[in-house]
Amino acid sequence: MTFIISLAIFIKLQTSNINELWSCMRAGDADALKELYNSLYQVLFTANFSICMRRDIVKDSIHDAFISIWVHRDKLPLVSSPGGYINTCVRRKMIDALRKEYPLESALLNTDTPYEFPYEEVVISFQEQEETRQTIREALTHLTGKQKEAIRLRFFENKNYEEIARLQGCEPRTIYNRVYEAVERLRQYFSVRHPR
């Protein structure tokens, strides 16, 4: 199940549209910042709520991260994965917020004391994750066996295109096309199922 959630997050954070929006935002385009926020909010929330399970802190951390990114946009580095960079910013903001709120325990990060999460938050989180899993399961049925295998090897075993080509007995370009087509199919499926 973690594989499925990770695949959804990876696909969302790696789109070329995110890279384009990042470049425009760095150049001062406020609309690009808004579009980045709208495009990534749900996936950032899901990824970080699974770590903290405090809705208020996760939401505030996402907002604070985007504000900080906008304020410091002229100093931002060129990054190959803006979605990953933004997610790291959110996590840092979340850790800072938890440390302020729980200074003695240093929040839920390094404590041995169990923390009991509010029941409603656990149920909502479970329902959201189950809906995401089901959507991904359905989306994966639209891929061929070779596309599924290429996705698994490329993104979850971190193999490069040449290694995958050797394993599957074909040219690296074939693997590149397979991965690209698989990601495009998944992206199309998600855009139909979950339009913005």
N, C-alpha and C positions, 0 to 999 in steps of 0.2 A: 504494500500500500504506500509506503514511503516513496518507492520508486515512482509511482503514479503522481503523487503530489509534487515531487521534485521535478518531474518532467514538465508538468504544467507551469511551475514557477520558472524553470529554465526557458521554456518557449516564450513566455511573456516577457521576461527580462532581456532576451536576446534579439528582439526584432530590429530590423534595419530602421524602421520608423522611429524607434527610441533613440538610435544613434543620430538620426537627422534632427530630431527635436532637441537633443542634448546640444548639438552644434549651434542651432538657432538660439537656444536659451542662453548659451555662453556668450553669444553675440548681442544679447540684450532684448530678445524677443519675449515679452511677457506672455503672449498667447502660447508660445511653445512651452513655457513653464507650466501654464494651466493644462495644456494637453498632456504633458508628461505626468503631472499630478493625477489627472483623470484616468490616464492609461495604466498607471502603476499602483494606484491606491489600494485596490482590492487585493492584489497579489502581495503587496508589502504588508498589508494588514494580516492576511492569512499566515504568511511566513513568520511574522514577528509575534503574533498572538499565540502561535504554537510554542513559543519560548517563554513568554511572560504571562499570558492569560489575564492581563489587566487591560480591558478595553480602553479605559481612559488614558493610561500611560502609552499604549501602542498608538492610539489616535494622535495624542499630543506629540509623540516622538516623530510621527510622519510629518505632521504640520511643521514642527520645529526644524526638521531636516530640510524641508523644501524652502522654508524661509531663509535658513542659513545658506543654502545653495544659491538662492537668488541674490542675497546680500553680497556673497563672495564670488559671484559668477565670473568676474574678470580675473580671479586668481585660480580658478578651477583647472585641474590638469586635463590634458587630452587623455581619455581613457578608452580602452577597447570595449569595455562593458559598462556603459552608463547605468544600466539597471542594477548591476552588482555594486557599483560605487554608491548609488543612492541607498540601496539596502544596507550597506555598511554604515552610512551616515545615520540612518534610522536606528540601527542597533546601538550605535554609540550614544545617540540621544536617549534611547531607552535605558541603557545602562546608567547614564548620568542621572536620569530621573529616579530610577530605582535606588541608587546610592543616596540621593537626597532624602527620599521618603523613608528609607530603612538604613540609616547610617550605622547602626550597631551591627546589624546582620549583613550589611552590604547587599541588601535586597535578597532576591532568591538565587543569587549567583553563586555564592560560596557557602551557603549555610547548610548545616546538617539538620536543622529544625524543619520538619515538614510544614508546608503552608497549605491550608485548605482553601481551594478556590470556590468562589460563590457558585452554587449549583446551576443557576441560570446560564452563567458564562460557559460552563463546561458543556451543558446541553447544546447551546447555540453553536459553540465551536465544533462539537461533534457533528451536528447536522450540516453545517457549512462544509466540513471536510468530507462528509459522506456524499454530499451533492457533487462536490468537485471530483471525487473518486469515480462516481458513476458517470459523469460527463466525460472524463478521460478514458474510462473503459470503453464507452460508446465510440469515442473519437478514434481509439486505437483499432477498432474493428474496420475502419476505413482504410487502414494501411495494409500493404502486402506483407507477407512474412519476411521478405528480404528488407523491406523498409524498417520494420520493427527491429530486426536484428542490427541493421546499420545504426539506427538511433541508439540502441542499447550499447553497442560497442563504442560509438563515438562519444556519447555524452555521459555514460555511466561507468565505462571502463577506461575512459580517457585515451582511447586509441586514436592515432592520427589516420588520415585517409589512406596512406600507403600501407599501414599495418592492416587495416580492415580489408583493403584490396587483396593483400597476400592471403589473408584468412579466407576470403570468399572467392579467390581465384579469378579476379577481374581487374580492370584498370582503376587507378585512383579516381579518374574523372567520373567513372560510373558510380562509384561510392558517393562522390560529392553530389552528383545529380540525384541519387537515391535519397540522401539525407535532406537535400534542399526540397525535393518534392514531398517528402514525408512531413517536414516542418510546415510547408505551405498548405498541405491538406489539413493538418491539425489546426493551423491558424484560421483557415477558412471555416472549418467546422466550428471552432470557438466563436468566430465573429457572427455566425448564423445563430448559434445557440445562446450566446451572451453578447448581444450588440451593446455598444457603449451608450 
